[in-house]
Amino acid sequence: MLSVVAHAQNQQQPDTTLIVYNGQLTGAYSRGGVNRTLISTTQAVMFTRGKHLGLPLNGSFIYGKQDRLLKERELLLNATPYYYKGRFRAYAIGGFERSNLRGITDRVQLGAGPGWAFYSDTLGREVSVSNLFIREKTDFLDGTQQITARNSVRLKVAYSIKILTLSSITFYQPSLEDFNNYRFSNLTTLALKVTKTLAVNFSYNYTHESQYSEGKVPDNTNVTLGVSYATKR
């Protein structure tokens, strides 16, 4: 999908709108020593208008039980409209999150900031960095609330060759009021294209939060293998 989007962006006319959809579904079930059920899905829609405007919409949901007890119920939604011209990027962001693993009942983020592409081409290969300033409100399961401003640094690396696509996005988000309050996350996905619209995906997702609800843990790692579907019009 990355190569399709990049190529289309470079070929679009000023009055052209392109829509690209990508969806992934994975699941796991086991019985015996450990009884576990897990379902995971990610959905993404990319709108591009003309040669300079883009609007990615992304969502993910994970639901999992272990020995019939709820362990994972993770929801993440975000929109990151941007303006690009040459190597320069200007981003805005709006996000909503819930996490049973990290004890988050509601988290809302709003922000904006610049970005820069060190390298990009029509094949979807890219190395870019952005630095956004965000305002964030988090309500935890234990009843506490945290409101803070963060500096959100993102490193994006994308590489594609023939039927293989590698994508990696890394975030470092310290609070501007207390640098001991920070978050770090990485999502790396390797996609093997099977047909024009179907691909097999391997994903590694790691998150660390220095502030978390009592009884929860600061680190979480997910490794998934599944199938994705992509189309454009």
N, C-alpha and C positions, 0 to 999 in steps of 0.2 A: 504494500500500500504506500509506503514511503516514496518509492520511486515513481509511482503513478502520480501522487500529489505534487511532487517537486517538478516533474516534467510538465504537468498540466499548468502549474503556476507560471512557469516560464513561457508557455505558449499562449496563455489566455489573452484575449482582447480586453480593453478597458470596460466593456459592458457585459462581460461574460461571468456567469455564476456557475461554480462547480461544486457538487456535493459528493463526498466520499464517505461510505459507511464501512465500519469494521466491527464484527462481533465475535466474541470468543466464549466458549462454554467448556468447563471441565468438571469432573466429579470423581469421587472416590467412595468405596464402601468396603468395610472389612468386618469380619466376625471371628471370634475365637478368644485369644488372650486379651485383645482390645477390640471393643465394638465401636466403630467409627463411621460416621456418615458426613460427607462434605460435598458441597456444590459451590461452584465459583463461576461468575460471569463478568465480563467486561464489555462495555459498549462504547463506541466512539463515532461521532459524526463530525466531519470537517467541511465547513463552508468557506469557499474563497470567492471573493468578488473582485474582478478586474485583476490588475497587476500588483496591488499593494495591500489589500485587506483580507484578513482571515479570521475565522471564528471556530476554534475547536471546542466541542462539547464532549466531555468524558464522564463515564460512570462505571462503578464497579460494585459488586455485591458478593459477599462470601457468607455462607451459612454452614455451620458444622456442629455436630453433636459427638460426644465421646461417652460411652457407657450410658446413653440416653440422657445425658446432661448437656445443656447448651453451653458451648465453649466459644464459638465464633459466630458473630453477627455483625459484619463489617460493611458499612455503606459509605461510599465516597462519590461526590458529585462536584464537578467544577467546570467553569467556562473561562477561557483565556483569549478574549479578542485581542488582535494585534494589528499593527501597521508595519509594513516592511518596505524598505527602499534600499537596494544594494545590500550591503552588509548590516545596515542599521535596523533595529527592531524597537518598537514601543509596545509594551504589553499592559493590559489590565487583567485582573483576576477576581473571580467570585467563586467561593467554595463552601460546601456543606459536608459535614462528616459525622458519623456515629461509629463507635467501636466498643464492643463488649470486651475484647481482649485487653484494651488499654483503659477501660472504664470511662469512656467518653459518651455522654448522653447526647450532647449537641456541640458542634464546633462550627462557627461561621467565620469566614475570612473575606476581606475586601482589600484590594491593593492595586498598585501600578508601579511601573518602572521601565528602564531601558534594557536593551540587549544588543549583542553583537555576534555576528556569524564569522568566525575565523576562516571557515571553509564551507562551501556548499556548491553542489552541482545538480544537473538535471537528472542524475541517477539516484537522487535521494541521499547521497552521502553528505554528512554535515557534522561540523564541530562548532558549537555555539555556547555562549554563556549569557545569562541574564541576571539582573540584580533588582529585585522588587522590594518595595516597602509596603508591608501589609499590617492591617489592624485586625486583631483576632479576639474572639470571645469563645471560651470553652467552659461548658458545664460538665462536671464529673459525676460519676455514679454515687460517690460518697457525700454529695451535697455541696462540695466546694465549687467555686467559680474563679476563673482566671481571665482577666482582660489585659492584653499587652500589645505592643507594637513590635514587629519582627523585621529583620533584614533577611530576605529570602534569596539565596544564591543558588542558581540552577546551572548545572553542566549537562549538556545534551550531546551525545555522540550517536550517529547513525551511519551504518555502512551496509551496502548491498552489492552482491556479486551474483549474477545469474539468478538462481532460484533461492539464494540465501539472503536473509536480511537480519542484521543485528542492530538493536536499539537499546541504548542505555541512558537513563535519566537519573541524576543524582542531585539531591537537595541538602543544603545546610541552612538551618533557620534559627539563629540565635535571637533571643529577646534583646531589644535595644535598652531595656531597663536593667537586665541582669543576664550577663553572658553565661552564667551557669545554668540558665534556663534555655535549653536548645533542643532542636530536633534534627535528626539525620535520617535520610532514607535513600534507597537505591532500588530502581526497577530495571532489570535487564531482561530483554526478550530476544530469543533466537527463533526465527520463523523459516520453515522449509516449505516452499511453495509446491503444492501437489497438482493443482489445476489453476485455471485462470482466476478463480474466485476462492478456492480453498487452500489452506495451509495448515501444517502441523506446527504448533507453538510450544516452546519451552521457556518458562518464565521463572526468574528468581527475584523475590521481593523482600527487602530487609528494612525495618524501621526501628529507630531508637528514640525514646522520649525521656528527657530528664525529669519531667513532671508527669506523674501518673496517679491514678486513684489507688487508695489503700487496698491491698489484697491482690493487685495486678502486678505485672512485670514490665520493665522498661523496654525489653527487646522482643521483636517478633520477626520470624522468618517463614516465608511461604515459598515452596517450590512446586510448580504445577506443570502438567503436560496436557495439552488439549488441542482442539481444532478451532480455527478461526475462519470466518467468512467475510469477504470484502467485495464491495461493488461501488460503482460510481455512475453519475449521470449529470 
